[in-house]
């Protein structure tokens, strides 16, 4: 980790970008270490020490196991003064950014981690630093999600460098310590999104229209961690919309009714993989031609990989689900219905309505072993009401989900 600590320290201390060559690292250390009697030497050494501590607690630990119920990072953050909710939300954002391989995000978060370390021993300072750290974890996760959801071509590494390199205003230790606050970083994040034409930094309504207009057309499936996080955000505290014409969409549920933005859900096996509602590849045999929409398969993945065609399932269920919409409706319904009724009269009536002659022999066991999966309820409801799954609805659901994602995480940038 020595390479990582020194390279990261160089960026954060004075905005320098150095390679992992030993000679480059050594030269930067010799050239940059303030000479006595310069009192900045303490800040220089502290910056490197903070990066080492950050790597030790946030980067080095192995990924938590499936279905973990407790998390070392959450416990560590609570030990630094974050309350249970702050620690869990902060850790969730960090787990997401780690899983996405987004290394530069840690450069920002480590700055606010250092502020949290400096606050120890002062109750009021710890409370402020804890709230600020959680706020920056959420803002960084939001920035990365909005960036990748609408652009997807590359990571925003250069924009992170600018936070420490800008000649007008930066947040480096050497020349911009006064800008190490959430207002400065959030403003920079909003401006970076706006500079790439996917956001309006001055107008939230226009920002939503810009971002959703592009995000609804992108292939989210190609960025799996970002896609998972967006689906968690969209499904959080959501319920099926029962309004006529909105079958298959979400509506806002009661607060804490479906809490998916937490570390346990992120590591739960039941939300582990991304499921294509309309299969990624066209089924070789069409059993239900009345429910098949050929326009979903134009010869590439431009429709099936949109977020409106995606949901979350466990590996076991995902591998057992049949390919076509009527079969999938029954799966989704079974996973949002008590197991005692899945093969009873209600199940038989739904099978008849969908034109199903039989159900997979293992479905009852899968249903009995699964928790209630609230995020599948809108899909089950759409099928129960007799509505089909086609390209036009995928487009509409993509716009709907992107709108929900933006409405929630744009607040994290404010």
N, C-alpha and C positions, 0 to 999 in steps of 0.2 A: 504493500500500500504506500510505500515511500514515494513512488512516482506520482501517485494520485494526490497525495497530500501536498507535495511541493508544487506541482502544476496548478492545482486549485488555489494554493496560497498565492502564487504569482498573480493570478487573475484578480483575486479579491484584494490583495494588498495594494497593487498599483496598476492593475489592468493589463499586465504583460501576458502575452501568450507564448509559452515556451514548450518545447518538445519534451518527450520522456527520455531523451539522451542524458546520461549522467553528466556529461560535460556542460550541457546547457543548464541543467539544474544547478550544478555547482557554481557556474558563472553568475547565474541570477542571484544566488545566495550571497556570494562574495560582493557583487556589485551593488546589491540593494541594502544589505545590513547597514543601518545607520551607524556611523562611527562616533565614538565618545567625543565630546560630552553630549551628543544629541540624545534627548530623552525619548525619541521615537523608537529607539532600539527595543524598548519594552513592548510597544505595540506590534512591532515586526515579529518578535518571538511569540507573542500571544496569538497573533493571527495564525501562525503555523501550528501552535499547540491546539487552538480551537478546531482547525481542520482535522488534526489527528483524532481529537475527541469525537468529532462529528462522524468521521469514517468508522470509528470503533463502534459507535452505537447505532448508526443509521445505514451504513453501507455493508459492513462486514457480516453481520448476523445472517444466518441462513433464512430462507423463506419459511414462513410458518407452515405447519402441516395442514392438510385438508381438515376441515371441520374443527379447527382449533377453537377453544373457548376462552383462552387467555393469551396475552401477547406481551412479550418482554418489552417491546418499545412503548406500549401503552403504560406499563408499570413504571418504566424509566421516566417518561414524561410527567407522570403524576408525582414522582419523587422530586421533580424540578419545580413543582408548583402548579401544574395544569390540573384543573378538575377532571372528573371522569369523562365528561362529555367532550371537553376540549382535547384531552389526550387521545380519545378514540377517533375523533374526526381528523385530528392532525395525522395520526398514524395511518388512517385509511388513505389520505391523500399521498402520503409518503410511500405506502405500499403500492399504490397505483402508479406513481411516477417511477418507482423502481422496476415494476413489472413491465412498464412500457420502454425501459432502457433509456430513460430521459436523464442523462447524466448532468447536463448543465443546470437543471432545476436545483440541484443540491448546492450550487454556488450561491444562489439567493437564500435558500433556507438556512444554510450554515451561518450566514451573517446574523440572522435573527436568533439562531441557536446561541451564538456567542453572546448576544445581548441578554439572553435568558441566563446564561452562566454568570455574567457580571452582576446580575440582579440578586443572586442568592444571598440570603441573610437580611434582605430588606423586604418586608412583607408587601408594602405598597408597590415597590419596584417589580417584585416577582409577579404580582397580579397583573400589572400593565404588560410586562414582557410576555407572560403566558397568553394573554388575549391577543397580543400582536403576533406571536408565533403561530397560533391557530389561524388567525386571519391571513397570514402570508402563505401558509400551507394550502388553504382553500383558494386563495387568489392564484397561486402558481398552478394548481390543478385545473382551475377554470381557464386560465390563459392557454395552457397546453391543449386542453380539450377543444377550445374554440379554434385554435390555430390548426390542429390536425383535422378537425371535423370539416373545415372548409377548404383547406389547402392540401394537406396530406403529402405534398411532394418532398418536404424535408423538415427536419427539426429546426426550431427557431434559435439555433446556437448563436448566430451573429447578433441577435437582439439581446441575448443575455450578456454577451461580451460588451455591448454598448452600455449596459448598466454600470460597468466598471471602467470603461475606456473613454466615454464621451468627454470632449474638451469643454463643453458648455456646462454640464452638470453630471456628476457620477456619484456612485456610492462606495468607492474604494476606500480602504482604510487610510491610505496615504493622503488623499486629496478630497474625499467626499464623505467623510464619516457623518457629517451633519445631514446627509440625505439618506441615511440608513433608517428609514421609517416607511410604514406601509403606504402612506399617501404618495410618496415619490415612486415607489415600485408599481403600485396599481396604475398610476397615471402613465408610466412608461409602458406597461403592458397594454393598456387601452390604445395608446398612440401607435404601438407596434402593429396591433391588429388593424387599425385604421390605415396605416401606411401600405398595407397589402390589400386594401380594398375589400375587406370582409367585415368592416365594423365602422361605426361612426362614433368617435370619442366624445362628441358633444351632445348627441341626441340618442337616447336609449331606444326610442321607437324606430328610428331609422337604422340603428345598429342591429336591432332584431331582424328587420326586413332584409338587410344586406346579408347577415350571416345565415339566416334560415334559407334564403334564396339560393345560396351556394351549397350549404351543408346537406340539404335534402337531396341533392343530385350526386353526392359523392359516394364512393364505394367504402363504406365504413368497415366492412369485414376485413379489409386488408390491414387494418390497424387494430388488432384484436383487443388489446388492453384498453385502448381509448374507447372502442366500441362497447366493451363491457361496462366501463365506467359511465358512459352516456346512458346506457340502458338502465343501470342502477338509478341514476339521477331521474330519468323520466318516470320510472316505476315507483319511486319513493313517495309514500303517502298518497298513492293513487288508487282509484277504484274504476270499475267498468262504467263507461258512459252509457246510460240506458235511454238517452234521448233518441227518438226516431231519426234515422239518417246517420247517427254516429256509432253504430254498432261496430265494435272492434277497436274503439279508441278509449283513451283514459279520460277521467275527470279527476279533479282534486278530491281526495278523501279527507277524513278528519286528521288533524295533526297526530303523529305517532301511531296511526292506524296500520301502516305498512312501512316500518322503519328498515330500509335497505342500505342506508348510508352509514354503515358501521363495519368494523373490522371482521366481525364474525360472518356477516353476509358475504363479504369480499372473498373469504376463504372457504365458504360453504360449498360442498360438492354439488348441491342442487342448483347452483348458479354457475357452474364451472365452465361450461362451454357455450358457444354461440350456436343457436339453432336457426337454420333457414326454414321459414314457414313453407314457402315454395322452394323445393329442393334446388340446390345450386346447379345441378345438372338435370336436364330434362329427363323424366322417367322413361325408361326404355319401353315400358308397356303402360298404356293408359287404361285403367279400369273404370274410371269415372269421366268419360268424355264431356259430359254436361258441365263438369266443374273445372275443366282444363282450359287455361288461357294461354294460347301459343305465343302471345305478345310478351309474355314474361321471359321468353328465351330467344332473344334476337341474335344469338351467336356469340355473345360474350357475357360477362357478369354484371353488366351495367344496371340491370334491374334487380336481380336477386341479391346483390351485395349492398343495396341501399338499406338504411337502418329500419325502414318501414317493413322490411321482410324478415327482420331478425328478432329473436328473443333469446332467453337463457334457459338452459336445462342442465341436468347432470349428464355425465358421460354415459351412464347406464341407460337412462331414458332416451337420450339423443340417439343412441345406437339401435334402439328398439322401435323408434317411431317409424311408421310406414310413410311412403312418399307423398301420397295425394291428400288433398284438403279434407275430404270426408273422414278418412282414417285419422288424420291429425286432430280434427275437431273432437273426435271421441277421446283421444289421448288427453288433450287439453282439458276437456270436461272432466275426465276421470281424476286428473290431478288437482281439480278445484272442487271436488265432490267427496263427501265422506265415503270411504271404501265400502261400507256396508250397503250403499245404494248403487254403486257403480255397475254391478251386474244384476241389479233388481229391476223392478218395473220401469223406473225412469230410464235406466240404461237401455232396456229393450225398446222403449218408445223412441229414444234418440237414434238407436241403430236403424230402426225402421225408417225414420225420417231422413236419415243420411244415405239410406240404401246399402247399409253394411250387412253382409251375410254372416260374418263371424268377426271375432276380435282375437288378437294375439293371445295365446295361452298364458303368457307371462304377465299380462297387463294387470291383473288383479293383485299379483304379488308386488309389482312395482308401485301400484297405487297405495297399497297398504303400508309400504315402507317409506313413502314420501310424505313430507309435510305439505300443508296447503300452500300452493304456489299462486299467490295473488296476482302476479304480473301476467299469468296466462288467462285470467278470468275474462278480459275483454275479447280475446281470441275465441275462447269457448262460447261466449255469448253471441258473437257474430255467427258462428256456425250453427248454434242452436236456433237462431232466428231465421235460418235458411239462406243467409247471404254467402256469396261466393268470394273466393280470394283471387283477385286479378291484378294486372299491372296498374290499372288506374287507382285501385285502393292502396296498393303498395306506395304509389306516389303520394296519395293523400296522407297515409299513416306516417310516411317519412317526414312530411312537412309538420305534422302534428307532434311527433316525437321531438324533432329538432326545436320546435317552438317551446316545448316543455323544458328541454335541456337548457336552452338559452335563458328562459325566464328565471330559472333557479340559479344558474351559475354566473350569470351577468351580475347578480347582486353581490357575488363574492369579489367582484372587481371594483366595487363602488366604495 
